[in-house]
Amino acid sequence: MRDLERRLLPGRSLVRLVDGTRHRLGGRLAPRLRVCSFTRNRGQVQVKGFSFSTLLPLFIRDSQNGETDRGDKSFSCGHPVWGLAFGPRPKSAAVAQPAKTSSKGNNSLLLATGLENGVIKIWNVLTGDAVFDLHGHEGVVRDLVFPRNGTLTLISSSRDKTLRIWDLAHKGKKVQVLSGHKDWISCCCVSSDCSMIASVGRFDRMVCLWSLRSYTFIRNLTGGTRKTLYLLSSCDFSPDGALLATAAFSGSSWWIDLWDPYTAEKLATLVDYFEDYGQNQISAIQFSPNGLHLAIVTDDRALRIWEPGKKGMVMQTKADRDSNGLCCNYHPQGGVVATGTRDGHVRFWRAPRTVPSLCHLCRSILRHSVSTHQMEPLPLPKRILEYLTYRNIPERLRTCCSSEEEEWEG
């Protein structure tokens, strides 16, 4: 990766990493402000140690000999890489004194990579060593996610129609298998309270909810039959766990459904129609850390930012069909979104920063621990109850007037 450009203008590309080839590539931001990118065709994973607060290299002390680690590493996985996830933030500080713990201990920043042959490789980011492999999937490992509770639990989804839950503290020996999808699983996510897993099947068009506590199937979210053929591509829980967003597309439109995961009620739908049939796939979505915005990656634009409940976009990049977006990921502290594309680029965009209202903060704190079933019996005014359960969002929104909105150049 030899091209690094720094731009600090709002909405413009903040950092761009180019690998010089035209292979499929994605990116994800780590808890320690590191950058990770991977090429699917070559099976290479590169970790860049940059801090976005200063755009300077992030220096980390080696836990073995105290030498400075500048953070740039390349991992050779041996097979095409389809998904990756950073483990929880290590307990030791980023610039702490040299630790005496082993490099394979719980104080190491781990990186999980899902390969095309069904193997999951676990890496120590600091040393660049492969720690161990997880075997069990019989198809491409499409997505990986760690819960937000800081445990070494890894959830993987695969084209073999299953999800697997691995305990990395025991080197993956304790594993749970969740079966129920009828075809490939394209994406999975975990609620903020770590009670539920959501998964979407690309071809079976199933949105499944699973219990992370009992490892059982909860329900399938359905919102009526659609006459047109469509595919599901992505899903994400809101930071308070009270909303589940799912993305789907057909030949003439893409749309995002907002669900109440507790009641299985569809609350709202954002839909966009386009003229070029079959030329505008929606690839990925993710909520911002404060829950105010939703990042959207489609084929015709590198990035859109939507505020749920509003018509139109808060921010969007210029129309660019060469971008062919694949994935997106918010910085853990917000303000920066990473997007990965098929043309071999990872771009980092400065996302809009909005100060949450007091009402939004109260709702987020309350809904993090109170379900919809617990909210409904409360003696609250109807308007307040609708706000707290997100039923104040208009049921159907269209965003087909993007030419009238302000656009940012990448």
N, C-alpha and C positions, 0 to 999 in steps of 0.2 A: 504494500500500500504506500504509494509514493506521493500522492497528491493530497495536500492538507490546506484547505483555505478557511480563513477565519473571517466571519462576517458577523457583525453585531447589530445589524439593522433589524427592527421588529418584523417578524414574518418571513425573513429571508433565511437562506440556508446558513446555519451557524457553523457547522463543520461538515466537510465532505471527505470521505475516505474512499479512494478508488484503488481497485486491485489490478487495474490494467488489462483485465480480461472481460469477456462478455459471457460470464457464467451467472447462474442464479445465486443470489446472495441475500442474506438477511442480517439483522442486527438486534442486539439486546443490551440494555443498560444494567450494570451490576449495582449492588447496594453500596459499593465503595467508589462509585462514580467512574468505574472503568467502562471501556467500550469493548464489545465483542462482535465480530463479524465472521461469517462463514460462507464458503463456496460449496454448493451442493455437488457440482460435477467433479471437483478435485478432492473433496474430503478434507479441506484445510480449514482450520479454525485459527483466527488471529485475534489476539487480545491487545488493545491499545490502552496504555495507562494514562489517561488524561482526566484532569479535574475541570468540570465545566464552570466552576465558580471563577477560575482564573485562566482557563485555557492553557494551563501549563502542565508539564508531565507530572504525574502523581508518583512520588517517591515512597517506596515501602521498604522497610528493613527486613532482610532475610532472617527468618526465625532460626536458621541453622548457624550462620557464621557472622551475622551482623552486617553483611555487605548490602549496599543500596541496590534495590531492584527498580529499574526504570519502567517496568511494566509491559514492554512490547514483547509478545511471545507468539509463536506459531505452533499449533498442535496438528500433527498429522494423524488423522483418524483411520486412514486406510480404505474408507468407504464414503460415498456421498453423505453429507450431513443435511438432515431435513429439519431438525429442531434442536434448540438448546435452552438451558436455563441456569442462571447462577443460583447457588445455594444461599442460605441465610447469611446475614452479616456476621463475620467472626466477632468473638467477644473482645479480642484485643483491639486496641486503637490502631488506626492506619499508620501512624508514625510513632509507634510505641517503641520501647526498648526491646532488644532482641529477646524473644521468648524462648523458654527452654522446652517447650512442648514439641512433640514430634510433628513433622510436616504432614502426617496423615491423621492428626488429631482433629478434635472438633473446632479448634481455633483457626483452621485453614479455610480460605475461601475456595469453595468447590464449584466446578462447572460440569454440568451434565450435557452430553451431546447424544442426540438420537440419530442413528445411522440407518442407511437404506437396507442393510441386511438384518435389521431387527435388534441389533445390539445397542445397549446404552453404555457409553464410556464415561467414567467419572474421572475428572482431572483436578489436580491441585494447581490453582491458578498461579500461586506464588512461585512454586518450583518448576511448573510445567510438566510434572510427572503424571502418568496415568496411574490412578489409585487402584481401581478395580473395574471390572465389566459386569453389567447386568444382562443376563440371558433369560429369555422367556417369550418375547414377542416373535411371531412368525411372519411379520410383514414390516414395512417401513414404519419407523417410529416418527409419527407426524408432529407431535407436540409434547412438551414437557413443562411442568410447572411445580414450584415449591409453594406450600402454604405460607401465610404471612405470620404464623405463630413462632417462627424461628426454629422449628424442629427440622431434623434431617429427614423429612418425609418427602418423597418424590412421586408425583403422579404422571404417568405417561399414557398417551393414546396412540393407537397404531391402526394401520390398514388391515390388521388381522381381526378387526371388529371388537377389540377389547381395550379396557383400561386396566392398568396395573398400578398398585400402590406399593412402593418400595421403602423399606426402612434402611437408610444409608448408615445409620449408627451401627447396624449389624451387617454392613456390607451387602445389603439387599437380600439377605437370607430369608427374612420375614416378608412375604409378599401376599397381597390380596388381588384377586382377579375379578373384575366387574364385566359381566357379559350381558348383552341385551340388544346391542345395535345389530342391524341386519346387513350393514355394509361398512365401508371405510369410515373411520372417525377422523374428522379433519381438525378438530380443535377441542380443548378442554380448559376449564378455569375453576378456581376455588373461591368460595365466598369469604368475606373478610373475617368472619368468626370461625372459619375453618369447619363448619358443620356440613356444608354441601359442596358437591362437585357437579358442574354442568358440562355436558358434552354434546357436540352436534355432529350428526352423520351427513356427509356430503351428498351421498346418493340416496340413502334411505329416508332423508329429510326428517330425522328424529331429533328432538331436543330433549335430552334425558337429564334428570336430576337424580343424584345419588347421595346417600348419607356417608360422610367421611368418618362418622363415629361408629356406625354399625356395619358399614360396607354393604349396604343393601340398596336396591332400586327404590326410588320414591315415586316418581311419576314421569310421564311424557307430556311435554307442553304442546298442545295443538290448538290452532286458532281457526279451525274450519278448513275445508278442502279448497285447494286452488286448482283452477282448470288448466292453468299453464304449467309446463314442466319447469322446475326450478331446482337450484342446488343451494345447500347451506355451506357457509364458508368459515364463520368465526363466531365467537361468543365472549362475553366478559361480564362479570359482576360489578356493580357500582361499589365504591369503597365502603358504604354502610351495609351492603348486602341486601338491600331492599329492592333493587332492580337487577334484572338480567337482560342484557342486550344481545340479540342474535342478528346476524347478517346473512342475507340470501340474495340471489340474483337469478334472472331469467334472460331470455333473449332480448327483451325490450326494456327492462328496468332492473334496478336493484332497490332493496329496501332494508330497513332496520326495524325490528320489532322490540318493544320494551315490555317485559313481563314482570309480574309479581311472582317470585319463585315460591312464595308461601301458599298462594291461592290458585296458582296456575292461570291467572287472569291476564289477558293481553291488554296493556294499558294504552299503548300508542304505537303508531307506525309512521316512520319517515320513509317516503318513497321518491325515487328520482327516475324519470323516463328519459330515454335517449333515442336518437334517430338511427344510428348505426346498429343494426340488429346483431346481437351477439358480440359486441365489441366493447363492453364496459363492465367487466367483472369486478365485484367488490371482494377484496381479499382479506382485510383485517380491520378490526375495531378495538379500541381500548379506552376506558374511562380515565380521565385525569385523576391525579391523587386526591384532589378535593371534591371530585364528583360533579363539578360544574360543567365539564365539557366531555365530548366524546370524539376521539381521533378516528378518522375514516381513511382507508387507503383503497383506491380504485384504479382501474386501468387508464382512465383518461386524465387523472391528476395525481401528483405525488402525495398530496395530503389535503384533507378537509378537516376542519374543527367545527363541531356542531354543539350547540347548547340545547339539551333535551327540552322540548316544549316550544322552541322558537322556530319560526319559518326562516329558511335560508341558513347560511353558514356564518360563523363568527370570523373564520379565516379560511382561505383556500389558496392553493398555489395555482399558477397559470396552467391552462390546459396543455397537456404534454403526453401524447400517446406513447412516446418512447420510454416513459418512466416505468410502465408495467410494474406497479407496486405489488409487493408480496406481504410485507409485515410492517408493524409499527409498535413502538414501545415508548411510554412516557418515562422521563427521568423520575426517580422516586420522590423528589422534592418539587416536581412540576416545572413548567417553564421551558422545557426542552422535549421535543419528540424526535425519536430516531425512526427512519423509514428505510427499509431494504427493498431493492428492486432486482429485476431479472437481468438488467444490463450491467451488473457488477458494481453497483454503487451502494453505499450506506450514507445517507444524508441526515444531518441533525438540524432541526428547525426550531427557531425560537417561537414558542407557542404563546398565545395571549395569556397574560396573568390577570386574574380577576379576584378581587377581595371578596370572599364569601359573605353574604349577609348574615345577620344574627339569626334570622329564621332558618336559613340553610344549615348553619352550624348546629343549632338546637336539634333540627330534624336528623342530621347525620349522627349525632351522639346518641339520640334516642333510638333510632332505627338500627343502630349497630347491635343493640342487645334486646330489642323488643320486636317481635314478629307482627305481621299483619293481623293474625288471629288474636293476639293480645291487645292490639290497638283498637280494634273495632268495638269491643264492649265498653270502652272508656266513655264517660259522660262528657264528650267534647262537642263544641259547635260543629255543624256539618262542614263548614268551610275549612276549619282547622284540621278536621279529620281527613278531608280530601287532600289537603296539602301534605300531611304527615304520611299518607299512604300513596302519594304520587298520582292520585286520581284527578289532579287539577291539570294534567297535561292533555292538550287536545288529542283526540283519538287518531286523527289522520292528518299528516302534514306532507306537503309536496315541496320539493326543492329543485324545480326545473328552470328557475330564472337566474342561474348562476352568472349569466353575462352582465347582469345589473349590479353585481356585488363587487366590492374591491378585491383585487387579486394581488398576490405577492409573487415576485419572481424568484425562482430557485437559484 
